[in-house]
């Protein structure tokens, strides 16, 4: 049997193989040219994406919107009004075309004839007297490049001009050009310029007015009619002559044009509200951001805050007020007596001693360790090495509840509370509640000697208004999530509300008390340099600080004085919402007030009854009381006992980390007590 062999056909070459074979067959110059064209098209697409070519002006600058959607302020460049070149009268369009690019509708982006003429004129004059850029090139420069003036940039503009003309119309290019021309005096775009100089819309400009504006584009700072009217009219005549030469008008029309009369439009003052708040937000936005920012600020509450500050009678002192919701949303912010651009914001930036408002963390740490408002503590002398903290009021009060000690702001009791809780736990309480500032590693931490911003302090107090922490103070909607941790309603939240209510109603903060349940705490640093009241009522948490920027003493300044009064004046004018709290405020009112209330004049000035032989402040009823020695680290500048080197000082309970220094004990106890007032 004879078999027949069948030949199998060869497989057809793949397309890729065909293309590769074809490329190999081409001359190298063809391949190089093709690669150059691909690179050029890729570069053009990257620099001027087709979907952006001819696009109308986008958002300029940033609009900050209040919580109700109204405009608070604008930052950055002002928005540019759109121009429709096809809707302009012929004489307005022709004025710009005649002086800038009379062959605009004939060339394809680059006018080689005009470029050659400009080059010849410049060579003959020995300098630059004429430009060769077309309107398309100028649009390309404004829309896709910076304003560099280099040979390389000129070539790039020419390469991109042809690309742009392929993706949009001439009228669109002319419209975008007229929107971006600068006409001096801060006026960008034909619409703005027509209104500014002649109080008209572009469609209503006369021939002379259009020619004057077109002539200004060359040198707006020099040719603006408000700067040099004669130079501006001379330049207008040059534009009219160019229009005659281009055939847009005849000579008689040009001669008949009278010098335009200026009618400067009314300058609309930009909307500017809540400058401190807007500047704070703007500083955190990327430089490239454009568009709207929806903020949390409430205009009515902001206006109330500004009024309360204006009528406070601050004298030479400065002020800060920050009001937030329990979840951290800022509703009002005042960073000083008067806002100016780039002003220093004392509500968010200033790091000052919080004084006894810091005792919130001492007592919160103690409550987390199992203590309660009814537990007792002793207000009596304590000594830490050679450092003896003093009360701001007269003498000592002996044994009292935590509730009373917090209300009258006893310094010696606060040191004992912090000692029982553990200074590490005090630090942890502050950090858990959102404090990020460096805290001292010594016992002075309990009296508020750290430097902390008002923003962090009000966020810490907000935890006890809403029952969750840490509260992040924020001003942009949607920027923050709900605080992660919840206070235990019975073992943490309610006891702290008990303390804060009594401090604001029966203690040093009673000048702030409202008819609605009020919670808060005063704070005062040495010699009234810083005075604060931080508290909440309803659904609003507010902090007020008063002091001087140079940190000079402010006689009579105390947290229970002016800050408490500003706080009350502000809060009583605000519609406070209801707060759901795990405590019966009626029961709080039935609790006995402190046995010995603190008078306003005693809050910050130590009044001395007796000076013991060892320099201790002694209440007459507690004469002979020996100070309790606490095994804590004293402030770094406190004197050590004779014969004890600094490196031998006891540091067993806490680890030092630096921080602000507490005042050294004065050599003359009587003089020191009169001149320095401890934190309250």
C-alpha positions as CSV (number, residue, x, y, z in Angstrom):
1,X,0.0,0.0,0.0
2,X,1.5,3.2,-1.2
3,X,0.9,6.2,1.1
4,X,0.6,9.7,-0.2
5,X,2.5,12.4,1.7
6,X,0.5,15.5,2.5
7,X,2.5,18.7,3.1
8,X,1.3,20.9,6.0
9,X,1.0,24.7,5.2
10,X,3.3,27.1,7.0
11,X,1.6,29.2,9.7
12,X,0.7,32.8,8.7
13,X,3.1,35.3,10.2
14,X,1.6,37.2,13.1
15,X,0.8,40.9,12.8
16,X,3.6,41.8,15.3
17,X,6.1,40.0,13.2
18,X,4.9,41.8,10.1
19,X,5.2,45.2,11.8
20,X,8.7,44.3,13.1
21,X,9.7,43.2,9.6
22,X,8.3,46.4,8.1
23,X,10.2,48.6,10.6
24,X,13.4,46.8,9.9
25,X,13.0,47.6,6.2
26,X,12.7,51.3,6.8
27,X,15.5,53.8,6.6
28,X,16.9,54.9,9.9
29,X,15.9,58.5,9.3
30,X,12.2,57.5,8.9
31,X,12.3,55.6,12.2
32,X,14.0,58.6,13.9
33,X,11.4,60.9,12.5
34,X,8.5,58.6,13.6
35,X,10.0,58.3,17.1
36,X,10.3,62.1,17.3
37,X,6.7,62.5,16.3
38,X,5.5,60.0,18.9
39,X,7.5,61.8,21.6
40,X,6.1,65.2,20.5
41,X,2.5,64.0,20.5
42,X,3.0,62.4,23.9
43,X,4.6,65.6,25.3
44,X,1.7,67.7,23.9
45,X,-0.9,65.3,25.3
46,X,0.8,65.5,28.7
47,X,1.2,69.3,28.7
48,X,-2.2,70.2,27.3
49,X,-4.6,67.3,27.6
50,X,-7.4,67.7,24.9
51,X,-10.1,67.8,27.6
52,X,-8.4,70.8,29.2
53,X,-7.8,72.8,26.0
54,X,-10.2,75.6,25.7
55,X,-11.8,74.8,29.1
56,X,-13.4,77.8,30.9
57,X,-11.6,79.2,33.9
58,X,-11.8,76.9,36.9
59,X,-12.1,77.8,40.5
60,X,-9.6,80.4,41.7
61,X,-8.5,80.4,45.3
62,X,-10.5,78.8,48.0
63,X,-14.0,79.7,49.2
64,X,-14.6,78.8,52.9
65,X,-18.3,78.1,53.6
66,X,-20.0,78.4,57.0
67,X,-22.0,75.5,58.5
68,X,-25.1,77.0,56.9
69,X,-23.5,77.2,53.4
70,X,-22.9,80.9,53.3
71,X,-19.6,82.3,52.3
72,X,-17.2,83.1,55.2
73,X,-14.2,84.2,53.2
74,X,-12.1,83.8,50.1
75,X,-8.4,83.1,50.0
76,X,-6.1,83.3,47.0
77,X,-6.8,84.6,43.5
78,X,-10.2,86.0,42.8
79,X,-12.4,84.1,40.3
80,X,-12.1,85.3,36.7
81,X,-15.4,86.1,34.9
82,X,-15.9,84.2,31.6
83,X,-15.8,86.1,28.3
84,X,-17.5,85.0,25.1
85,X,-15.5,86.5,22.3
86,X,-18.2,85.7,19.7
87,X,-20.7,87.9,21.6
88,X,-18.4,91.0,21.8
89,X,-18.9,93.9,19.3
90,X,-16.5,93.8,16.4
91,X,-14.7,96.9,17.5
92,X,-13.8,95.3,20.9
93,X,-12.4,92.2,19.3
94,X,-10.6,94.1,16.6
95,X,-8.9,96.4,19.1
96,X,-7.1,93.5,20.7
97,X,-6.4,91.7,17.4
98,X,-5.0,94.8,15.7
99,X,-2.4,95.4,18.4
100,X,-1.7,91.8,19.5
101,X,-2.3,89.4,16.6
102,X,-4.0,90.9,13.5
103,X,-3.6,87.6,11.5
104,X,-5.1,85.6,14.3
105,X,-7.9,84.0,12.2
106,X,-5.4,83.1,9.4
107,X,-2.5,81.3,11.1
108,X,-2.4,77.9,12.8
109,X,-1.1,79.0,16.1
110,X,2.3,80.4,15.0
111,X,2.4,83.4,12.7
112,X,5.8,82.9,10.9
113,X,5.3,86.1,8.9
114,X,4.7,88.1,12.0
115,X,7.6,86.4,13.8
116,X,10.0,87.2,10.9
117,X,8.8,90.9,10.9
118,X,9.3,91.2,14.7
119,X,12.8,89.6,14.4
120,X,13.8,92.1,11.7
121,X,12.4,95.1,13.6
122,X,14.3,94.0,16.7
123,X,17.6,93.5,14.8
124,X,17.2,96.9,13.2
125,X,16.5,98.6,16.5
126,X,19.3,96.8,18.4
127,X,16.8,95.6,21.1
128,X,13.4,94.2,21.7
129,X,10.8,96.5,20.2
130,X,8.3,94.0,18.9
131,X,7.1,90.6,19.9
132,X,6.2,87.7,17.7
133,X,3.9,85.8,20.0
134,X,0.4,85.1,18.7
135,X,-2.7,85.2,20.9
136,X,-2.7,81.4,20.8
137,X,0.8,81.3,22.1
138,X,-0.1,83.8,24.9
139,X,-3.1,81.6,25.8
140,X,-0.8,78.6,25.9
141,X,1.6,80.4,28.2
142,X,-1.2,81.5,30.6
143,X,-3.0,78.2,30.6
144,X,-0.2,75.6,30.6
145,X,3.1,77.3,31.5
146,X,4.6,79.6,34.1
147,X,5.7,83.1,33.0
148,X,9.3,82.3,32.3
149,X,10.9,84.2,29.4
150,X,13.5,81.9,27.9
151,X,14.2,80.7,24.4
152,X,13.3,77.1,25.4
153,X,10.0,78.2,26.7
154,X,9.3,80.2,23.5
155,X,9.9,77.0,21.5
156,X,7.7,75.0,23.7
157,X,4.9,77.6,23.3
158,X,5.2,77.3,19.5
159,X,5.1,73.5,19.6
160,X,2.0,73.6,21.8
161,X,0.2,76.4,19.9
162,X,-0.4,74.2,16.8
163,X,-1.7,71.4,19.0
164,X,-4.1,73.6,20.8
165,X,-5.5,75.0,17.6
166,X,-6.3,71.4,16.5
167,X,-8.5,70.8,19.5
168,X,-10.6,74.0,19.9
169,X,-11.9,77.0,17.9
170,X,-10.4,80.4,17.4
171,X,-13.2,82.1,19.3
172,X,-12.7,79.9,22.3
173,X,-8.9,80.7,22.3
174,X,-9.7,84.4,22.0
175,X,-12.2,84.1,24.9
176,X,-9.7,82.3,27.2
177,X,-7.1,84.9,26.3
178,X,-9.3,87.9,27.1
179,X,-10.2,86.2,30.4
180,X,-6.6,86.0,31.5
181,X,-5.2,89.4,30.3
182,X,-4.0,91.6,33.2
183,X,-5.0,95.2,33.1
184,X,-3.3,96.6,36.2
185,X,-4.7,97.6,39.6
186,X,-5.5,93.9,40.4
187,X,-7.9,93.5,37.5
188,X,-7.6,90.2,35.6
189,X,-9.8,89.6,32.6
190,X,-11.7,92.0,30.3
191,X,-14.9,91.9,32.3
192,X,-13.1,93.0,35.5
193,X,-11.2,95.7,33.6
194,X,-14.2,97.1,31.9
195,X,-16.1,97.4,35.1
196,X,-13.1,98.8,37.1
197,X,-12.1,101.6,34.6
198,X,-15.5,102.4,33.0
199,X,-18.2,100.8,35.1
200,X,-19.4,98.9,32.0
201,X,-19.7,95.4,30.7
202,X,-17.3,94.5,27.8
203,X,-20.2,94.5,25.4
204,X,-20.9,98.2,26.1
205,X,-17.4,99.5,25.6
206,X,-17.0,102.3,23.1
207,X,-14.3,102.2,20.4
208,X,-12.0,104.5,22.4
209,X,-12.5,102.5,25.7
210,X,-11.8,99.2,23.9
211,X,-8.6,100.6,22.3
212,X,-7.4,102.0,25.7
213,X,-7.9,98.6,27.4
214,X,-6.2,96.8,24.5
215,X,-3.3,99.1,24.7
216,X,-2.8,98.5,28.4
217,X,-1.9,94.8,28.0
218,X,1.6,95.5,26.9
219,X,2.5,97.2,30.2
220,X,-0.5,97.5,32.6
221,X,1.4,98.9,35.6
222,X,2.7,101.8,33.5
223,X,-0.1,102.3,31.0
224,X,-3.1,102.1,33.3
225,X,-5.1,105.4,32.9
226,X,-5.3,105.7,36.7
227,X,-1.5,105.7,36.8
228,X,-0.6,107.9,33.8
229,X,-3.6,109.0,31.8
230,X,-1.6,110.7,29.1
231,X,0.5,107.6,28.4
232,X,-2.6,105.6,28.3
233,X,-4.3,107.8,25.7
234,X,-1.1,107.9,23.6
235,X,-1.1,104.1,23.6
236,X,-4.8,104.1,22.7
237,X,-3.9,106.2,19.6
238,X,-1.3,103.5,18.7
239,X,-4.0,100.9,18.9
240,X,-6.4,102.9,16.7
241,X,-3.7,103.4,14.1
242,X,-3.1,99.6,14.1
243,X,-6.8,99.1,13.6
244,X,-6.7,101.4,10.6
245,X,-3.7,99.6,9.2
246,X,-5.4,96.2,9.6
247,X,-8.5,97.5,7.8
248,X,-10.8,97.2,10.8
249,X,-11.7,100.9,10.8
250,X,-11.0,103.8,8.6
251,X,-9.0,106.9,9.4
252,X,-12.0,109.1,10.0
253,X,-13.3,106.8,12.6
254,X,-10.0,106.8,14.4
255,X,-9.7,110.6,14.3
256,X,-13.2,111.0,15.7
257,X,-12.4,109.0,18.9
258,X,-12.3,111.3,21.9
259,X,-10.2,110.5,25.0
260,X,-12.4,108.3,27.2
261,X,-13.7,109.5,30.5
262,X,-12.9,107.2,33.4
263,X,-15.7,106.1,35.7
264,X,-14.0,103.9,38.3
265,X,-16.4,101.2,39.5
266,X,-17.2,100.8,43.1
267,X,-14.7,98.4,44.8
268,X,-16.6,95.5,46.4
269,X,-15.0,94.7,49.7
270,X,-14.3,91.0,49.8
271,X,-16.4,89.0,52.2
272,X,-14.3,88.4,55.3
273,X,-15.7,86.8,58.4
274,X,-14.0,84.7,61.1
275,X,-10.5,85.6,60.0
276,X,-8.8,83.7,62.8
277,X,-10.7,80.5,61.9
278,X,-10.2,80.8,58.2
279,X,-6.5,81.4,58.5
280,X,-6.2,78.4,60.8
281,X,-7.9,76.1,58.2
282,X,-6.1,77.7,55.2
283,X,-2.7,76.9,56.7
284,X,-3.4,73.2,56.5
285,X,-4.6,73.1,52.9
286,X,-2.3,72.1,50.1
287,X,-1.0,75.1,48.1
288,X,-2.5,73.6,45.0
289,X,-6.1,73.3,46.4
290,X,-8.8,75.3,44.7
291,X,-12.5,75.2,45.2
292,X,-14.8,75.2,48.2
293,X,-14.3,74.1,51.8
294,X,-17.3,73.3,53.9
295,X,-16.5,74.3,57.5
296,X,-18.2,73.8,60.9
297,X,-18.3,77.5,61.9
298,X,-21.7,78.9,62.9
299,X,-21.9,82.6,61.9
300,X,-24.3,83.7,64.6
301,X,-22.2,82.1,67.3
302,X,-19.0,83.6,65.8
303,X,-20.6,87.0,65.9
304,X,-21.6,86.5,69.5
305,X,-18.0,85.6,70.4
306,X,-16.6,88.6,68.7
307,X,-19.0,90.9,70.5
308,X,-18.2,89.4,73.9
309,X,-14.5,90.0,73.3
310,X,-15.0,93.6,72.1
311,X,-16.8,94.7,75.2
312,X,-14.6,92.8,77.7
313,X,-12.4,95.8,78.7
314,X,-9.1,94.0,78.1
315,X,-6.8,97.0,78.5
316,X,-3.3,95.9,77.4
317,X,-4.1,92.2,77.6
318,X,-4.8,89.9,74.8
319,X,-7.6,87.3,74.6
320,X,-8.5,84.0,72.9
321,X,-11.9,82.3,72.8
322,X,-12.6,78.9,71.3
323,X,-16.0,77.3,71.2
324,X,-16.6,73.7,70.0
325,X,-19.2,71.0,70.0
326,X,-18.6,68.0,72.2
327,X,-17.3,66.0,69.1
328,X,-14.7,68.7,68.4
329,X,-16.4,70.8,65.7
330,X,-15.4,74.4,66.0
331,X,-18.3,76.8,65.9
332,X,-16.5,80.0,67.0
333,X,-12.9,81.2,67.2
334,X,-11.3,84.4,68.3
335,X,-7.5,84.5,68.4
336,X,-7.0,88.0,69.7
337,X,-8.5,91.4,70.2
338,X,-8.2,92.3,66.5
339,X,-7.7,90.1,63.4
340,X,-5.2,91.1,60.7
341,X,-3.9,89.0,57.8
342,X,-1.2,86.6,59.1
343,X,-2.0,87.6,62.7
344,X,-0.9,85.3,65.6
345,X,-3.7,83.0,66.6
346,X,-3.7,82.7,70.4
347,X,-6.5,80.1,70.3
348,X,-4.6,77.5,68.3
349,X,-0.9,78.4,68.3
350,X,0.0,80.1,71.6
351,X,1.5,77.6,74.1
352,X,0.7,79.0,77.6
353,X,0.5,77.6,81.1
354,X,-3.0,76.4,81.8
355,X,-2.7,76.8,85.5
356,X,-5.4,75.0,87.5
357,X,-7.4,74.0,84.5
358,X,-4.8,71.3,84.3
359,X,-6.1,69.9,87.5
360,X,-8.8,68.2,85.4
361,X,-6.1,65.6,84.6
362,X,-5.0,65.2,88.3
363,X,-8.5,64.4,89.4
364,X,-9.4,62.3,86.4
365,X,-6.4,60.2,87.0
366,X,-7.4,59.8,90.7
367,X,-11.0,58.8,89.7
368,X,-9.6,56.3,87.2
369,X,-7.7,54.9,90.2
370,X,-10.8,54.4,92.2
371,X,-11.3,57.7,94.1
372,X,-14.6,59.6,94.2
373,X,-15.9,63.1,94.8
374,X,-16.8,62.2,98.4
375,X,-13.3,60.8,99.3
376,X,-11.2,63.1,101.5
377,X,-7.9,64.8,100.9
378,X,-6.0,67.1,103.2
379,X,-5.3,70.8,102.3
380,X,-2.2,71.2,104.4
381,X,1.5,72.0,103.8
382,X,3.5,69.6,101.6
383,X,7.2,69.7,100.9
384,X,8.9,68.0,97.9
385,X,12.7,68.3,98.4
386,X,13.1,72.0,99.0
387,X,10.1,72.9,97.0
388,X,6.9,73.8,98.8
389,X,3.8,74.5,96.7
390,X,1.5,77.2,98.1
391,X,-2.2,77.9,97.8
392,X,-3.5,81.0,96.3
393,X,-5.8,81.7,99.2
394,X,-5.2,82.3,102.8
395,X,-3.5,79.5,104.8
396,X,-4.8,75.9,104.7
397,X,-8.2,74.3,105.2
398,X,-7.5,70.9,106.5
399,X,-9.4,67.7,105.6
400,X,-12.0,68.1,102.8
401,X,-13.7,66.1,100.1
402,X,-12.2,66.0,96.5
403,X,-15.3,67.9,95.5
404,X,-14.4,70.8,97.7
405,X,-10.7,70.7,97.0
406,X,-11.4,70.9,93.3
407,X,-13.9,73.7,93.7
408,X,-11.7,76.0,95.7
409,X,-8.7,74.9,93.6
410,X,-6.4,73.9,96.5
411,X,-2.8,73.5,95.2
412,X,-1.6,71.4,98.2
413,X,-4.6,69.1,97.8
414,X,-3.9,68.8,94.0
415,X,-0.4,67.7,94.7
416,X,-1.6,65.1,97.2
417,X,-4.3,63.9,94.7
418,X,-1.6,63.6,91.9
419,X,0.6,61.8,94.4
420,X,-2.1,59.3,95.2
421,X,-3.0,58.8,91.6
422,X,0.6,58.6,90.5
423,X,2.3,61.2,88.3
424,X,2.6,58.7,85.5
425,X,-1.2,58.3,85.6
426,X,-1.7,62.1,85.5
427,X,0.5,62.2,82.4
428,X,-1.5,59.3,80.9
429,X,-4.8,61.0,81.7
430,X,-3.7,64.2,79.9
431,X,-2.4,62.2,76.9
432,X,-5.5,60.1,76.7
433,X,-7.6,63.2,76.6
434,X,-5.6,64.6,73.6
435,X,-2.8,66.6,75.1
436,X,0.3,66.3,72.9
437,X,2.4,69.0,74.5
438,X,5.6,68.1,76.4
439,X,4.7,67.7,80.0
440,X,7.2,68.2,82.9
441,X,8.4,65.0,84.6
442,X,8.4,66.6,88.1
443,X,5.7,67.3,90.6
444,X,4.9,70.8,89.2
445,X,3.0,69.0,86.4
446,X,0.0,68.8,88.8
447,X,-0.3,72.6,89.0
448,X,-0.4,73.2,85.3
449,X,3.2,74.4,84.6
450,X,3.3,72.8,81.2
451,X,2.9,74.9,78.0
452,X,-0.3,73.8,76.2
453,X,-2.4,75.4,73.5
454,X,-6.0,76.4,74.3
455,X,-7.1,74.2,71.4
456,X,-5.8,71.1,73.2
457,X,-7.3,72.1,76.5
458,X,-10.8,72.7,75.2
459,X,-10.6,69.4,73.4
460,X,-9.8,67.7,76.7
461,X,-12.7,69.3,78.5
462,X,-15.0,68.4,75.6
463,X,-14.6,64.7,76.6
464,X,-16.7,65.3,79.7
465,X,-19.4,67.2,77.7
466,X,-19.9,64.3,75.3
467,X,-18.6,61.2,77.2
468,X,-16.1,60.2,74.5
469,X,-12.4,60.9,74.0
470,X,-9.9,61.9,72.7
471,X,-11.8,64.9,71.1
472,X,-9.9,66.3,68.0
473,X,-10.7,69.9,67.5
474,X,-11.5,70.4,63.8
475,X,-13.1,72.9,61.5
476,X,-13.8,71.1,58.2
477,X,-16.8,68.9,57.8
478,X,-16.0,65.2,57.5
479,X,-12.4,65.6,58.5
480,X,-12.7,63.7,61.9
481,X,-14.2,60.5,63.1
482,X,-16.1,59.9,66.3
483,X,-13.8,59.8,69.3
484,X,-12.7,56.2,69.8
485,X,-13.1,55.7,73.5
486,X,-16.1,56.1,75.8
487,X,-16.1,57.3,79.5
488,X,-17.7,54.9,81.9
489,X,-20.9,56.7,82.7
490,X,-20.9,55.8,86.4
491,X,-17.2,55.4,87.4
492,X,-15.6,58.1,85.2
493,X,-18.0,60.5,83.6
494,X,-20.5,61.3,86.4
495,X,-17.8,61.8,89.1
496,X,-16.0,64.3,86.9
497,X,-19.2,66.1,86.1
498,X,-19.8,66.4,89.9
499,X,-16.4,68.1,90.3
500,X,-16.8,70.4,87.3
501,X,-20.3,71.5,88.4
502,X,-19.2,72.5,91.9
503,X,-16.1,74.3,90.6
504,X,-18.3,76.4,88.3
505,X,-21.2,77.0,90.7
506,X,-19.7,76.9,94.2
507,X,-16.0,77.4,93.6
508,X,-13.6,79.7,91.9
509,X,-15.6,79.7,88.6
510,X,-19.0,80.9,90.0
511,X,-18.8,84.1,88.0
512,X,-19.4,82.0,84.9
513,X,-22.4,80.1,86.2
514,X,-25.5,80.2,84.0
515,X,-29.1,79.3,84.7
516,X,-28.6,76.1,82.7
517,X,-26.3,73.5,84.2
518,X,-22.8,74.8,84.0
519,X,-19.6,72.8,84.3
520,X,-16.0,74.2,84.2
521,X,-12.8,75.2,85.9
522,X,-10.6,78.3,86.4
523,X,-6.9,78.5,85.9
524,X,-4.4,81.2,86.7
525,X,-0.6,81.1,86.3
526,X,2.0,83.1,88.3
527,X,1.2,86.7,88.8
528,X,-1.8,86.6,86.5
529,X,0.3,86.0,83.3
530,X,-2.3,83.5,82.1
531,X,-6.0,83.4,83.2
532,X,-8.4,80.8,81.9
533,X,-11.9,79.6,82.2
534,X,-12.8,76.4,80.4
535,X,-16.3,74.8,80.7
536,X,-19.4,73.7,79.0
537,X,-23.2,74.0,79.1
538,X,-25.7,72.3,76.9
539,X,-23.9,71.2,73.7
540,X,-21.2,73.9,73.7
541,X,-17.7,73.7,75.1
542,X,-15.9,77.0,75.4
543,X,-12.4,78.1,76.5
544,X,-11.4,81.7,77.3
545,X,-7.8,82.8,77.9
546,X,-6.6,86.3,78.9
547,X,-3.0,87.4,79.2
548,X,-0.2,89.3,77.5
549,X,1.9,88.2,74.5
550,X,5.1,89.3,76.3
551,X,4.2,87.1,79.3
552,X,4.3,90.0,81.6
553,X,2.4,89.9,84.9
554,X,-1.2,91.2,84.7
555,X,-2.2,92.5,88.2
556,X,-5.6,91.2,89.3
557,X,-5.9,88.8,86.3
558,X,-7.5,85.5,87.4
559,X,-9.5,82.7,85.8
560,X,-12.5,83.5,88.0
561,X,-12.4,87.1,86.9
562,X,-12.4,88.4,83.4
563,X,-12.2,85.0,81.6
564,X,-15.2,83.7,83.5
565,X,-17.2,86.9,82.8
566,X,-16.3,86.8,79.1
567,X,-17.3,83.1,79.0
568,X,-20.7,83.8,80.7
569,X,-21.4,86.9,78.4
570,X,-20.7,84.7,75.4
571,X,-22.6,81.6,76.5
572,X,-25.7,83.3,77.7
573,X,-26.3,84.7,74.2
574,X,-26.1,81.4,72.5
575,X,-29.0,79.0,71.9
576,X,-27.6,76.0,73.9
577,X,-28.8,72.6,72.9
578,X,-29.6,69.8,75.4
579,X,-26.9,67.6,76.7
580,X,-27.5,64.0,77.7
581,X,-25.5,63.6,80.9
582,X,-25.3,60.6,83.3
583,X,-26.0,62.8,86.3
584,X,-28.9,64.5,88.0
585,X,-28.0,68.2,88.1
586,X,-30.8,68.7,90.7
587,X,-28.9,66.4,93.0
588,X,-25.8,68.4,92.4
589,X,-27.5,71.6,93.6
590,X,-28.5,69.9,96.8
591,X,-24.8,69.0,97.6
592,X,-23.3,71.4,100.3
593,X,-21.0,74.1,98.9
594,X,-17.4,74.4,100.1
595,X,-17.3,75.2,103.8
596,X,-15.0,78.2,103.2
597,X,-15.7,79.8,99.8
598,X,-12.9,81.5,98.0
599,X,-13.4,85.3,97.6
600,X,-12.4,86.7,94.2
601,X,-9.6,88.8,95.8
602,X,-8.2,85.6,97.4
603,X,-8.1,83.4,94.4
604,X,-4.7,84.5,93.1
605,X,-3.0,86.6,95.8
606,X,-1.6,84.6,98.8
607,X,-2.6,86.5,101.9
608,X,-0.3,85.6,104.8
609,X,-1.6,85.0,108.3
610,X,1.6,83.7,109.8
611,X,5.1,82.8,108.7
612,X,6.5,79.8,110.6
613,X,10.1,79.6,111.7
614,X,10.9,77.4,108.7
615,X,9.2,79.8,106.2
616,X,5.9,77.9,105.9
617,X,2.5,79.5,105.4
618,X,0.5,78.6,108.4
619,X,-3.3,79.1,109.0
620,X,-3.9,80.3,112.6
621,X,-6.0,77.3,113.3
622,X,-3.3,74.9,112.0
623,X,-0.3,76.4,113.8
624,X,2.5,74.0,114.3
625,X,1.4,71.7,111.4
626,X,4.4,69.9,110.0
627,X,4.5,69.7,106.2
628,X,4.0,66.3,104.6
629,X,7.2,65.2,102.8
630,X,6.3,63.7,99.5
631,X,8.7,61.4,97.6
632,X,8.3,63.1,94.3
633,X,10.7,64.8,91.9
634,X,10.8,68.6,92.6
635,X,10.9,71.2,89.8
636,X,14.4,71.4,88.3
637,X,15.3,74.8,89.8
638,X,14.1,74.0,93.4
639,X,16.9,74.1,95.9
640,X,18.1,70.8,97.3
641,X,19.0,70.2,100.9
642,X,22.6,71.0,102.0
643,X,25.1,68.4,101.0
644,X,22.8,66.7,98.4
645,X,24.1,66.8,94.8
646,X,21.5,67.2,92.0
647,X,22.4,63.8,90.6
648,X,21.5,62.3,94.0
649,X,18.0,63.7,94.1
650,X,15.2,61.1,94.3
651,X,13.9,60.3,90.9
652,X,12.5,56.8,91.7
653,X,8.8,57.5,91.0
654,X,8.8,59.4,87.8
655,X,11.2,59.9,84.9
656,X,12.1,63.5,84.1
657,X,11.5,64.7,80.6
658,X,12.2,68.4,80.9
659,X,9.4,70.9,80.5
660,X,8.7,74.3,81.9
661,X,10.4,75.2,85.1
662,X,8.4,76.0,88.2
663,X,9.4,79.1,90.2
664,X,12.1,78.7,92.7
665,X,11.3,79.2,96.4
666,X,12.3,82.8,97.3
667,X,14.9,83.4,99.9
668,X,12.6,85.8,101.7
669,X,9.3,83.9,102.2
670,X,7.2,86.9,103.0
671,X,8.4,88.8,100.0
672,X,8.0,85.8,97.7
673,X,4.5,85.2,98.9
674,X,3.5,88.7,98.1
675,X,5.0,88.8,94.7
676,X,4.3,85.4,93.2
677,X,0.9,83.7,93.0
678,X,0.8,80.0,92.4
679,X,-1.3,78.3,89.7
680,X,-5.0,78.3,90.6
